[in-house]
Amino acid sequence: MTYAIEISDLKKRYDGGFEALKGVDLKVEKGDFFALLGPNGAGKSTTIGILCSLVNKTSGRVSIFGADIDEDFAKAKKYLGVVPQEFNFNVFESVFNVVVTQAGFYGISKEVAEQRAEKYLKQLGLWDKKDAQSRMLSGGMKRRLMIARALIHEPEVLILDEPTAGVDIELRRSMWEFIKGLNEQGTTIILTTHYLEEAEQLCRNIAIINSGEIVENTSVKALLKTLNQETFILDLDNSVAPDWAVEGYRIDRLNDASTIEVEVIKGQSLNRVFSALDAVGINVLSMRNKSNRLEELFVKLIKG
Amino acid sequence: MKNSELFIAFYTILRREIRRFMRIWPQTLLPPAITMSLYFAIFGHFIGGRIGEMDGFSYMQYIVPGLIMMSVITNSYSNVSSSFFSAKFQHSIQELLVSPTPNWVILLGYVLGGVARGLFVGLIVTLLSLFFTHLTLHNVFLTVLVVLLTAIMFSLGGFVNAIYARSFDDVSIVPTFILTPLTYLGGVFYSIHLLPEFWQQLSLLNPVLYMVNAFRFGILGVSDINVYWALVIVCVFIVVLFSFGLHLLNKGRGIRN
């Protein structure tokens, strides 16, 4: 089977002796929406840097859609689109030129490049800024410009390195929709992010890297299943009495006791809590997770 | 990449380089035009009138080829060194590094961008010189060949400089402390036959001397050195610098971790 990305025994030791990757093995299936998570300095950016030829690997093999990055680098690079963490376009070029110039580096003719630039700039809401110098764009617009640039050669795999960092909620959600749309059309997406909610909502599969090693590589669903307990916050229309309790559940009162925290262990249901509240005439107005579920697992895995 | 794709990639780099130096013309095209006009007026016209003839030509006619070549050298060099270093500095070089464009095409694109600026400035200076003197071409083919090879050589030099540079200071050190003295001592303003024997021999170690004299031979038909030696030296430098520049790119020196 040919994978979108296949990494075996990838090692990277920097000049100063720091071992950033200690033999990473990773496979990403075609069409996947894949999250690569890890704390700062874990090796995420080094892995991505090697994939897109910005970092020289020390040893190991990397192939993109079956094309080895050492033996068939041109083919491998054509399969790949990259949206880096930091802005890396020529800030004095116009928005349109940034995108069209990138197409030229892939050997795409001017006519085709201009058609695609119009298509992607329109899709990303930048068409009215096409003649503006790219340095004049807002942070969110710059990020969208980098997405348009990465798509100009219509890659099979799109790597997004923290694409929504510093982006406001509304824009973040519109970017999520856009990226989800790309994935539905068949583009394999690899995402690194610090917003674990983002990974949980968007990604099917996940790898967690820590200190240069993959510590978990599974589906998001399977990973969440391993979670033993969750904490829910319930907003009530009235305060519960100080002696009110439900046997087998740990319940904490917040503020004026009209908000409670309920710890639910795997296998338990919330029905008994609802019934107990109903019995004392209290209605539940709303309910939410105390913290992101993936975040709890992430912290647990990283702490080992 | 197919040949047609390689050409598009090369042409894209070249077009971007030309667009860059045209966009910032007050920094790239205007200064050499003003500086050289001052050289023509002061050294050629005012002082040159008192110096008299040199190798059978008026002093103004004698220094024009050297001043054209000086413009070509400094502009070819600084175009590539500043453009490539800026791309490194603002990380926009990554646009090229993630693409399938081979390193030799990247090198060729940047170098010919430098050549384009060198020749364009050379043309401006030549046209300006016509306001001060008349020029006849002794050997058109040799003139074009020498100016082209020189522009290629110094563009390659600028590229190597940019690869090693870590700050904007590093980009200006070589032009200020090496290139300018070599150019001024490279026979732009005088024939080396005017120098004592020791300084004549020492001047022969200066590569700029060969280019200035070969170019002067192409225009005026006079030279202090053997023109064919000049062509051989320039070609050797080009091969060495191109190979070295490509090696640095392949290694990712200064641009890849």
Interface residues (C-beta under 8 A of the other chain):
Chain A: Y14 T46 G49 C52 S53 L54 V55 N56 F73 A74 K75 K77 K78 L80 V82 P84 E86 F87 N88 F89 N90 V91 F92 E93 N97 T101 Q102 G104 F105 Y106 G107 I108 S109 R149
Chain B: M1 K2 S4 E5 L6 I8 A9 Y11 T12 I13 R15 R16 R19 R20 R23 A87 Q90 H91 S92 Q94 E95 L96 L97 V98 S99 P100 T101 P102 G252 R256 N257
